[in-house]
Structures are given as structure tokens and as C-alpha cells.
Amino acid sequence: MSDTQTITRKIQLFPVGDKEEIDRVYKYIRDGMYNQNKAYNILISNVYSAIYSGKSKEEIDDIYKRGQRKPKENDSDYSLYKSGEIDFPKGMMTQASIKMAVKNDIKTAKGNGLFKGKSSLPTKRLNAPLIVESQQFNFYYNYENYADFLNELFSEKLEVFMKFVNGINFKVIFGNPHKSHELRCIIQNIFEEVYKVQGSSIQFDNTGKKIILNLSLAIPKKRMELDENTVVGVDLGVAIPAVCVLNNDEYAKEFIGSKDDFLRVRTKIQAQKKRLQKSLKFSGGGHGRNKKLKPLKKFEDYEKNFVQTYSHMVSKRVVDFAVKHNARYINVEDLEGYNANDFILRNWSYYKLEQYITYKARIYGIEVRKVNPYHTSQICSCCGHWEEGQRIDQAHFKCKSCGAELNADFNAAKNIAKSKDFR
């Protein structure tokens, strides 16, 4: 098992310089994205055709070599690209990055049944992110020493820059110190060489005005002594988003979040969005309509961010509970194919929550296992008796055999913790 895990964080950048320099940087990135993605599409199409028609490994390798070469005006066989068709960005390792991206994507697509007609050939939009290798950028500050940097780390005056290729420098945009706390800690860990910068990418946001670095980092896992016999069971419920219990302790439990605080915000957002959609129903076309649609996009982004933030909170507390009790495993229900008829299930991505729990747990070496959800709510966690109707409602469970009366979500979580029916 690797001692590190990879995380990605979005960082807003702004070019350092006058208006002429800023315009140069924006054009450099836009042109770089366009040429990179056009070359990618040409290369992957040629490789796919070669494999599909049964070309030899040597012939396919030659296609990759030609895909890494800049076109020559008087030699059409030298490169895959026509003269004047592709202009790779100066200072970037674009050709090598494209080759690796195509190789990886062809391999993945092949595994998904590309050559059996089960999946389509991957392609890139011409405005897809520009691939940036780790050696092509680095962060720096202009303080006299590291102590001065630390003094400003959580202040509004913090200034950190990023040196890029082709003489380009960016300023990192932090914003509110409270909201950017995690980003500031990440930058600190990069300077202290705790986090290692990996290959990343640069793109524009949806408005096309903000430059975003999709920063990829290798961070060390937090190793600790875990008890192989201790399992956390997590019931992802309706009344309570997550209930945590242990398989070997009757008293350790934690109830995380509530239906009310989640739905109050989420339904408010959806109601406002619905009213806005209704008002836009009869709007005409043209620039005026696009302007009116901007508030709707803001609601959609706000809604998405709220769910994401809420899921991060719940998943963090689940993993903190496991860490507190040195649990080696976290058991969650496998809800794939679950019929989300209830209102709360339609308003929250359990799959995203499971993903968050999984990647947070990996930091500590905790394994997340999926168990069969069948009957977990109707089995008595005290005596093991199963019978329809034992779960009276969302909050109450009463065993018809031993008479045990329990919180229904606690009972289900207990069964999940004890389950050996893994998927």
C-alpha cells in the first residue's frame, strides 16, 4: 500500500504585470489549450485506427513519435499534423503530455470495451484544461524569511506567487482568510515539503475570466495503530444523515446531522430556483436572456456547493469517529441501484458521501467496505431475530422476539457494523 494519496484543489491565479502582459498570458493559455486538445484528438484518432486495423506495435509506436513532432512545411510524413495546423505552447512539455494522456486513455477505454463497441473513443473539448507538468511551475514568496511568511499566513495581506513557463508569473488569490484556511495550510505544507506537487492543469472558469490551477498533490497518509477487530457501522438514514456505532461497544455511537437542517437550506434553494425558472419561461432570446440566466447559474452553483460542503462535514465526522476508536474498518451500505423514493434521498448524493468517506479514511489506512443493505433495518442487533414490521418508523425499532427497543438508525448501524455480507 502506498504511503501517499493524491488530492486535487482548485486555486485561482492572476497574472502579474501590466495590461499588455495580462493579455499575453490569457492568449498564451487559450492558444495552448486549443492546440493541445486539437493535437490530442488527432493523435488518439490515429492510434485508435491503427489498433483497430491490426497495425504492428512498431507502426503504432511510430504514430506516437510522429504525434510528438512539430510539423515541417516540406515533410508531411515527419509529423501527424499539417504545417500551420498545430502550434504547441512555448516552454511546455505538451507533446510528451499528450502522448502519455493518449496512452492512458486508450488503455482505460480498451478495458471498458472500446474495441467491442461498448464505449466510445475519448476526445477532448478544445477548451479542456492545459496539462502542466510538476517541473513547469513552483510557488514562491517575496518575504525576507520563512518566519515573515508564517506571520502573514492567515492574514488578508498574505502574498504568494507561482512561477510558470515562458516568463509568466501568477499571484495566488486567497480571499477571505477563514474561507481559504485549507488552501493556506496546503501552501504551507508545500513550502515545508510535506506535500509534493504533481502534474496538474490550468483552465478558465465558466465565465472565461478567471484562471484556475487544478493543483494535484501527493500527501502522506497518517499512519496509526488500528484494531483489526474494531469496525464502524454507518447507517445513512433519512431522519439522520449518518449514524455511527461500533461492532464491539454497545455505548459508543454518534449521530451526525439532521434531516431538518439539511432540507431547510436545500429546499429553500430549490424553491428560489424554481421561481426564477418560472419567471424565465417566457423570456425571449438574445443577449438579454443570457443575462437573466446568470442568477439561475448562481443558484445551481450554490446548491451544488452546499451539498458538497455538507457531505464533507458528515464524512469528516464519520472518519473522526473511526480514528477516535482506532477502527480498522468502516462498513457502509452498498446503495447502488437503491430506489430513492423518499424526498431526502432525492436531495442528497449518498454516492458522493461514500466517496468522501473512502478517501478521507485512506489517509489513516482505514478500509471502507460495502455491505448488502438487505434487511439491515429489520434485524434485531441484540438477538439477530428478523421479522417484518420490527422497524416501526424512521426512529423506532422493537424486536418481536427479545423485546429490545432501540433507535431504528442505531439498530441498523449496529447490523451494518457486524455484517460479513460484503459486496
MARKOL-451468 format. One record per residue (C-alpha): x, y, z; residue number from 0. Coordinates in steps of 0.05 Angstrom, whole numbers, plus 5000, padded with zeros to 4 digits. Each point is the difference from the previous one (the first is absolute). Layout:
# MARKOL-451468
+------+------+------+-----+
|   px |   py |   pz |  nr |
+------+------+------+-----+
|    X |    Y |    Z | NUM |
...
+------+------+------+-----+
***
This chain:
# MARKOL-451468
+------+------+------+-----+
|   px |   py |   pz |  nr |
+------+------+------+-----+
| 5000 | 5000 | 5000 |   0 |
| 5026 | 5069 | 4981 |   1 |
| 5022 | 5047 | 5055 |   2 |
| 4968 | 5059 | 4964 |   3 |
| 4933 | 5018 | 4969 |   4 |
| 4984 | 5051 | 4946 |   5 |
| 4953 | 5059 | 5010 |   6 |
| 4981 | 5056 | 4952 |   7 |
| 4983 | 5071 | 5019 |   8 |
| 4978 | 5059 | 4957 |   9 |
| 5040 | 5064 | 5008 |  10 |
| 4984 | 5066 | 4967 |  11 |
| 5059 | 5034 | 4967 |  12 |
| 5009 | 5070 | 4972 |  13 |
| 5057 | 5021 | 4954 |  14 |
| 5053 | 5047 | 5028 |  15 |
| 5013 | 5060 | 4954 |  16 |
| 4968 | 5056 | 4961 |  17 |
| 4941 | 4994 | 4953 |  18 |
| 5044 | 4980 | 4941 |  19 |
| 5030 | 4943 | 5042 |  20 |
| 4933 | 4978 | 5026 |  21 |
| 4973 | 4997 | 4928 |  22 |
| 5061 | 4960 | 4979 |  23 |
| 4990 | 4949 | 5056 |  24 |
| 4926 | 4990 | 4984 |  25 |
| 5015 | 4990 | 4926 |  26 |
| 5057 | 4952 | 5017 |  27 |
| 4954 | 4956 | 5042 |  28 |
| 4942 | 5002 | 4951 |  29 |
| 5044 | 4984 | 4940 |  30 |
| 5036 | 4946 | 5040 |  31 |
| 4935 | 4966 | 5019 |  32 |
| 4974 | 5003 | 4928 |  33 |
| 5063 | 4971 | 4969 |  34 |
| 5010 | 4947 | 5054 |  35 |
| 4930 | 4973 | 4994 |  36 |
| 4998 | 5002 | 4924 |  37 |
| 5065 | 4961 | 4999 |  38 |
| 4973 | 4951 | 5051 |  39 |
| 4938 | 4986 | 4958 |  40 |
| 5042 | 4989 | 4937 |  41 |
| 5049 | 4954 | 5035 |  42 |
| 4949 | 4957 | 5036 |  43 |
| 4959 | 4992 | 4936 |  44 |
| 5062 | 4976 | 4962 |  45 |
| 5020 | 4952 | 5056 |  46 |
| 4929 | 4972 | 5004 |  47 |
| 4997 | 4990 | 4924 |  48 |
| 5068 | 4965 | 5001 |  49 |
| 4981 | 4952 | 5056 |  50 |
| 4932 | 4986 | 4969 |  51 |
| 5030 | 4984 | 4933 |  52 |
| 5052 | 4953 | 5031 |  53 |
| 5063 | 5041 | 4991 |  54 |
| 5064 | 4974 | 5032 |  55 |
| 5029 | 5027 | 5066 |  56 |
| 5056 | 5032 | 4960 |  57 |
| 4951 | 5036 | 4955 |  58 |
| 4960 | 5025 | 5060 |  59 |
| 5064 | 5023 | 5035 |  60 |
| 5016 | 5039 | 4936 |  61 |
| 4933 | 5035 | 5005 |  62 |
| 5015 | 5021 | 5071 |  63 |
| 5069 | 5027 | 4978 |  64 |
| 4968 | 5040 | 4943 |  65 |
| 4949 | 5026 | 5050 |  66 |
| 5056 | 5030 | 5041 |  67 |
| 5031 | 5038 | 4942 |  68 |
| 4986 | 5070 | 4977 |  69 |
| 4978 | 5000 | 4926 |  70 |
| 5050 | 5017 | 4945 |  71 |
| 4978 | 5040 | 4941 |  72 |
| 5036 | 4956 | 4948 |  73 |
| 4992 | 4932 | 5033 |  74 |
| 4929 | 4976 | 5011 |  75 |
| 5022 | 4932 | 5026 |  76 |
| 5043 | 5030 | 5057 |  77 |
| 4941 | 5018 | 5044 |  78 |
| 4926 | 4980 | 5007 |  79 |
| 4982 | 5072 | 4994 |  80 |
| 4997 | 5045 | 4939 |  81 |
| 5045 | 5060 | 4996 |  82 |
| 4966 | 5059 | 5033 |  83 |
| 4948 | 4955 | 5032 |  84 |
| 5030 | 4993 | 5069 |  85 |
| 5042 | 5051 | 5039 |  86 |
| 5022 | 4969 | 5066 |  87 |
| 5007 | 5050 | 5058 |  88 |
| 5071 | 5024 | 5011 |  89 |
| 5035 | 4972 | 5061 |  90 |
| 4949 | 4945 | 5013 |  91 |
| 5010 | 4924 | 4996 |  92 |
| 4935 | 4996 | 4961 |  93 |
| 5020 | 4946 | 4950 |  94 |
| 5024 | 4952 | 5054 |  95 |
| 4939 | 5014 | 5043 |  96 |
| 4953 | 4986 | 4941 |  97 |
| 5035 | 4934 | 4986 |  98 |
| 4993 | 4976 | 5072 |  99 |
| 4927 | 5024 | 5003 | 100 |
| 4982 | 4963 | 4936 | 101 |
| 5036 | 4936 | 5023 | 102 |
| 4963 | 5001 | 5067 | 103 |
| 4933 | 5017 | 4969 | 104 |
| 5005 | 4946 | 4946 | 105 |
| 5018 | 4949 | 5053 | 106 |
| 4941 | 5020 | 5044 | 107 |
| 4952 | 5002 | 4941 | 108 |
| 5024 | 4931 | 4977 | 109 |
| 4986 | 4972 | 5069 | 110 |
| 4930 | 5030 | 4996 | 111 |
| 4987 | 4964 | 4934 | 112 |
| 5020 | 5053 | 4949 | 113 |
| 5017 | 4949 | 4946 | 114 |
| 4937 | 4959 | 5015 | 115 |
| 4954 | 5059 | 4988 | 116 |
| 4984 | 5008 | 5074 | 117 |
| 5030 | 5069 | 5008 | 118 |
| 5018 | 5058 | 4956 | 119 |
| 5068 | 5029 | 4982 | 120 |
| 5021 | 5054 | 5050 | 121 |
| 5006 | 5070 | 4972 | 122 |
| 5015 | 5068 | 5031 | 123 |
| 4962 | 5065 | 4993 | 124 |
| 5045 | 5054 | 4970 | 125 |
| 4995 | 5039 | 5066 | 126 |
| 5018 | 4941 | 5045 | 127 |
| 5053 | 5015 | 5053 | 128 |
| 5073 | 5010 | 4979 | 129 |
| 5044 | 4945 | 5028 | 130 |
| 5057 | 5026 | 5043 | 131 |
| 5057 | 4957 | 5024 | 132 |
| 5025 | 5009 | 5072 | 133 |
| 5068 | 5027 | 4978 | 134 |
| 4967 | 5056 | 4960 | 135 |
| 4975 | 5040 | 5060 | 136 |
| 5018 | 5015 | 5072 | 137 |
| 4974 | 5044 | 5056 | 138 |
| 5041 | 5055 | 5033 | 139 |
| 4993 | 5061 | 5045 | 140 |
| 5037 | 5066 | 5004 | 141 |
| 5007 | 5004 | 5076 | 142 |
| 5069 | 5006 | 5030 | 143 |
| 4995 | 4933 | 5035 | 144 |
| 4953 | 4943 | 5015 | 145 |
| 4982 | 5028 | 5069 | 146 |
| 4972 | 5062 | 4965 | 147 |
| 4959 | 4956 | 4954 | 148 |
| 4971 | 4962 | 5060 | 149 |
| 4982 | 5066 | 5034 | 150 |
| 4957 | 5018 | 4939 | 151 |
| 4974 | 4930 | 4986 | 152 |
| 4929 | 5012 | 5027 | 153 |
| 4996 | 5075 | 4987 | 154 |
| 4966 | 5036 | 4943 | 155 |
| 5068 | 5027 | 4979 | 156 |
| 5029 | 4932 | 4983 | 157 |
| 5035 | 5000 | 4931 | 158 |
| 5023 | 4937 | 4966 | 159 |
| 5019 | 4994 | 4927 | 160 |
| 5009 | 4945 | 4949 | 161 |
| 5056 | 4999 | 4949 | 162 |
| 4978 | 4971 | 4933 | 163 |
| 5032 | 4987 | 4932 | 164 |
| 5013 | 5052 | 4946 | 165 |
| 5016 | 5055 | 5051 | 166 |
| 4931 | 4998 | 5030 | 167 |
| 4987 | 5014 | 5074 | 168 |
| 4934 | 4994 | 5036 | 169 |
| 4974 | 5025 | 5066 | 170 |
| 4960 | 4950 | 5041 | 171 |
| 4931 | 5027 | 5019 | 172 |
| 4983 | 4980 | 5071 | 173 |
| 4941 | 5044 | 5019 | 174 |
| 4968 | 4996 | 5069 | 175 |
| 5051 | 4970 | 5050 | 176 |
| 4945 | 4958 | 5033 | 177 |
| 4973 | 4971 | 4935 | 178 |
| 5069 | 4988 | 4972 | 179 |
| 5028 | 4967 | 5063 | 180 |
| 5011 | 4932 | 4966 | 181 |
| 5034 | 5032 | 4940 | 182 |
| 5048 | 5039 | 5044 | 183 |
| 5018 | 4936 | 5038 | 184 |
| 5012 | 4965 | 4934 | 185 |
| 5048 | 5054 | 4977 | 186 |
| 5036 | 4996 | 5067 | 187 |
| 5008 | 4924 | 4992 | 188 |
| 5027 | 5010 | 4929 | 189 |
| 5053 | 5048 | 5025 | 190 |
| 5018 | 4952 | 5057 | 191 |
| 5003 | 4943 | 4949 | 192 |
| 4949 | 4959 | 5037 | 193 |
| 4955 | 5001 | 4937 | 194 |
| 5031 | 4985 | 4932 | 195 |
| 4974 | 5036 | 4939 | 196 |
| 4981 | 4954 | 4943 | 197 |
| 4979 | 5009 | 4928 | 198 |
| 4941 | 5048 | 4999 | 199 |
| 4960 | 5042 | 4950 | 200 |
| 4978 | 5071 | 4986 | 201 |
| 4933 | 5022 | 4973 | 202 |
| 4950 | 5057 | 5001 | 203 |
| 4937 | 5001 | 5043 | 204 |
| 4930 | 4999 | 4969 | 205 |
| 5003 | 5075 | 4988 | 206 |
| 5065 | 4995 | 4962 | 207 |
| 5029 | 5056 | 5042 | 208 |
| 5033 | 4964 | 5059 | 209 |
| 5062 | 4957 | 4993 | 210 |
| 4995 | 4936 | 5042 | 211 |
| 5058 | 4953 | 5018 | 212 |
| 4976 | 4929 | 5013 | 213 |
| 5056 | 4985 | 5048 | 214 |
| 5016 | 4926 | 5010 | 215 |
| 5037 | 4982 | 5064 | 216 |
| 5029 | 4937 | 5030 | 217 |
| 4988 | 5002 | 5075 | 218 |
| 5025 | 4951 | 5052 | 219 |
| 4951 | 4953 | 5033 | 220 |
| 4993 | 5005 | 5075 | 221 |
| 5023 | 4934 | 5027 | 222 |
| 4972 | 4976 | 5066 | 223 |
| 4989 | 4935 | 5038 | 224 |
| 4932 | 4973 | 4980 | 225 |
| 4961 | 4945 | 5033 | 226 |
| 4985 | 4945 | 4950 | 227 |
| 4940 | 4978 | 5042 | 228 |
| 4967 | 5069 | 5003 | 229 |
| 4950 | 5018 | 4946 | 230 |
| 4958 | 5064 | 4993 | 231 |
| 4931 | 4990 | 4971 | 232 |
| 4970 | 5060 | 4965 | 233 |
| 4925 | 5004 | 4986 | 234 |
| 4985 | 5053 | 4948 | 235 |
| 4930 | 5017 | 5022 | 236 |
| 4941 | 5045 | 4985 | 237 |
| 4987 | 5035 | 5067 | 238 |
| 5075 | 5001 | 5016 | 239 |
| 5050 | 5003 | 4942 | 240 |
| 5051 | 4954 | 5034 | 241 |
| 5000 | 4958 | 5063 | 242 |
| 5066 | 4969 | 5023 | 243 |
| 5007 | 4942 | 5048 | 244 |
| 5053 | 4947 | 5016 | 245 |
| 4993 | 4925 | 4992 | 246 |
| 5032 | 4986 | 5069 | 247 |
| 4974 | 5057 | 5044 | 248 |
| 4927 | 5009 | 5019 | 249 |
| 5009 | 5072 | 5023 | 250 |
| 5044 | 5033 | 4948 | 251 |
| 4957 | 5036 | 4949 | 252 |
| 4993 | 5066 | 4963 | 253 |
| 4941 | 5031 | 4964 | 254 |
| 5023 | 5047 | 4945 | 255 |
| 4956 | 5055 | 4971 | 256 |
| 4925 | 5001 | 4993 | 257 |
| 4947 | 4998 | 4947 | 258 |
| 4974 | 5068 | 5021 | 259 |
| 5063 | 5041 | 4995 | 260 |
| 5017 | 4969 | 4933 | 261 |
| 4932 | 5008 | 4967 | 262 |
| 4988 | 5069 | 5027 | 263 |
| 5057 | 5028 | 4959 | 264 |
| 4993 | 4954 | 4940 | 265 |
| 4925 | 5010 | 4990 | 266 |
| 5008 | 5075 | 5007 | 267 |
| 5052 | 5000 | 4945 | 268 |
| 4956 | 4956 | 4955 | 269 |
| 4938 | 5042 | 5012 | 270 |
| 5038 | 5064 | 4981 | 271 |
| 5028 | 4966 | 4939 | 272 |
| 4930 | 4975 | 4979 | 273 |
| 4972 | 5070 | 5006 | 274 |
| 5056 | 5028 | 4958 | 275 |
| 4991 | 4945 | 4947 | 276 |
| 4926 | 5017 | 4997 | 277 |
| 5015 | 5074 | 4989 | 278 |
| 5049 | 4982 | 4944 | 279 |
| 4950 | 4954 | 4965 | 280 |
| 4974 | 5055 | 4954 | 281 |
| 5066 | 5038 | 4992 | 282 |
| 5020 | 5012 | 4928 | 283 |
| 5066 | 4982 | 4969 | 284 |
| 5061 | 5044 | 4990 | 285 |
| 5050 | 5032 | 5048 | 286 |
| 4945 | 5021 | 5048 | 287 |
| 4980 | 4928 | 5014 | 288 |
| 5073 | 4980 | 5012 | 289 |
| 5005 | 5055 | 5052 | 290 |
| 4936 | 4977 | 5034 | 291 |
| 5027 | 4928 | 5002 | 292 |
| 5061 | 5019 | 5041 | 293 |
| 4962 | 5002 | 5068 | 294 |
| 4974 | 4929 | 4984 | 295 |
| 5071 | 4976 | 4990 | 296 |
| 5019 | 5031 | 5067 | 297 |
| 4944 | 4961 | 5035 | 298 |
| 5023 | 4935 | 4967 | 299 |
| 5072 | 5012 | 5023 | 300 |
| 4977 | 5020 | 5070 | 301 |
| 4958 | 4937 | 5005 | 302 |
| 5057 | 4956 | 4976 | 303 |
| 5049 | 5032 | 5048 | 304 |
| 4952 | 4993 | 5059 | 305 |
| 4992 | 4925 | 4988 | 306 |
| 5075 | 4991 | 4992 | 307 |
| 5015 | 5039 | 5064 | 308 |
| 4948 | 4961 | 5038 | 309 |
| 5027 | 4934 | 4975 | 310 |
| 5071 | 5020 | 5020 | 311 |
| 4976 | 5016 | 5070 | 312 |
| 4964 | 4934 | 5009 | 313 |
| 5056 | 4958 | 4970 | 314 |
| 5053 | 5035 | 5043 | 315 |
| 4960 | 4985 | 5064 | 316 |
| 4990 | 4927 | 4979 | 317 |
| 5076 | 4991 | 4990 | 318 |
| 5015 | 5038 | 5064 | 319 |
| 4956 | 4951 | 5038 | 320 |
| 5038 | 4941 | 4969 | 321 |
| 5067 | 5032 | 5017 | 322 |
| 4979 | 5014 | 5071 | 323 |
| 4985 | 4926 | 5011 | 324 |
| 5059 | 4974 | 4958 | 325 |
| 4953 | 4963 | 4954 | 326 |
| 5033 | 4962 | 4943 | 327 |
| 4937 | 4998 | 4958 | 328 |
| 4939 | 5043 | 4984 | 329 |
| 4940 | 4962 | 4974 | 330 |
| 4948 | 5038 | 4957 | 331 |
| 4940 | 4974 | 4963 | 332 |
| 5008 | 4989 | 4925 | 333 |
| 4943 | 5044 | 4974 | 334 |
| 5014 | 4989 | 4926 | 335 |
| 4933 | 4991 | 4966 | 336 |
| 4962 | 5023 | 5062 | 337 |
| 4931 | 5028 | 4983 | 338 |
| 5003 | 5070 | 5029 | 339 |
| 4925 | 5011 | 5009 | 340 |
| 5007 | 5041 | 5063 | 341 |
| 5008 | 5075 | 4995 | 342 |
| 5065 | 5003 | 5039 | 343 |
| 5032 | 4947 | 4955 | 344 |
| 4983 | 5040 | 4938 | 345 |
| 5034 | 5061 | 5030 | 346 |
| 5067 | 4972 | 5020 | 347 |
| 5053 | 4960 | 4964 | 348 |
| 5017 | 4941 | 5045 | 349 |
| 5050 | 4977 | 4948 | 350 |
| 5039 | 5064 | 5007 | 351 |
| 4999 | 4993 | 5076 | 352 |
| 5027 | 4928 | 4994 | 353 |
| 5056 | 5026 | 4956 | 354 |
| 5018 | 5054 | 5050 | 355 |
| 5000 | 4950 | 5058 | 356 |
| 5044 | 4953 | 4959 | 357 |
| 5054 | 5050 | 4981 | 358 |
| 5002 | 5031 | 5070 | 359 |
| 5006 | 4931 | 5032 | 360 |
| 5059 | 4982 | 4955 | 361 |
| 5042 | 5054 | 5032 | 362 |
| 5000 | 4959 | 5064 | 363 |
| 5004 | 4931 | 4967 | 364 |
| 4927 | 4986 | 5016 | 365 |
| 4964 | 4955 | 4950 | 366 |
| 4929 | 5015 | 4979 | 367 |
| 4958 | 4939 | 4984 | 368 |
| 4931 | 4996 | 4967 | 369 |
| 4949 | 4952 | 5029 | 370 |
| 4934 | 4974 | 4975 | 371 |
| 4945 | 5046 | 5026 | 372 |
| 4947 | 4946 | 4997 | 373 |
| 4962 | 4995 | 5066 | 374 |
| 5050 | 5041 | 5040 | 375 |
| 4941 | 5042 | 5026 | 376 |
| 4956 | 4940 | 5018 | 377 |
| 5050 | 4956 | 5037 | 378 |
| 5007 | 5008 | 5076 | 379 |
| 5073 | 5018 | 5015 | 380 |
| 4992 | 4970 | 5070 | 381 |
| 4975 | 4930 | 4985 | 382 |
| 5003 | 4995 | 4924 | 383 |
| 4925 | 4988 | 4991 | 384 |
| 4971 | 5022 | 4933 | 385 |
| 4927 | 5014 | 4988 | 386 |
| 4961 | 5050 | 4958 | 387 |
| 4974 | 5060 | 5038 | 388 |
| 5052 | 5002 | 5055 | 389 |
| 5022 | 5069 | 4976 | 390 |
| 4938 | 5038 | 5020 | 391 |
| 5019 | 5066 | 4967 | 392 |
| 5061 | 5041 | 4983 | 393 |
| 5020 | 5008 | 5073 | 394 |
| 4974 | 4938 | 5037 | 395 |
| 5018 | 4926 | 4999 | 396 |
| 4970 | 4946 | 5044 | 397 |
| 5020 | 4927 | 4997 | 398 |
| 4941 | 4951 | 4999 | 399 |
| 5044 | 4945 | 5029 | 400 |
| 5043 | 5030 | 5057 | 401 |
| 4960 | 5064 | 5008 | 402 |
| 5060 | 5046 | 4992 | 403 |
| 4979 | 5072 | 4985 | 404 |
| 5053 | 5041 | 4963 | 405 |
| 5009 | 5061 | 4957 | 406 |
| 4987 | 4972 | 4930 | 407 |
| 5061 | 5033 | 4968 | 408 |
| 5045 | 4976 | 5058 | 409 |
| 4974 | 4929 | 4990 | 410 |
| 5013 | 5002 | 4926 | 411 |
| 5071 | 5028 | 5010 | 412 |
| 5014 | 4944 | 5049 | 413 |
| 4979 | 4948 | 4950 | 414 |
| 5044 | 5033 | 4947 | 415 |
| 5060 | 4999 | 5047 | 416 |
| 4990 | 4925 | 5013 | 417 |
| 4985 | 4981 | 4928 | 418 |
| 5045 | 4952 | 4962 | 419 |
| 4958 | 5004 | 4936 | 420 |
| 5049 | 5043 | 4960 | 421 |
| 4991 | 5021 | 4928 | 422 |
+------+------+------+-----+
***
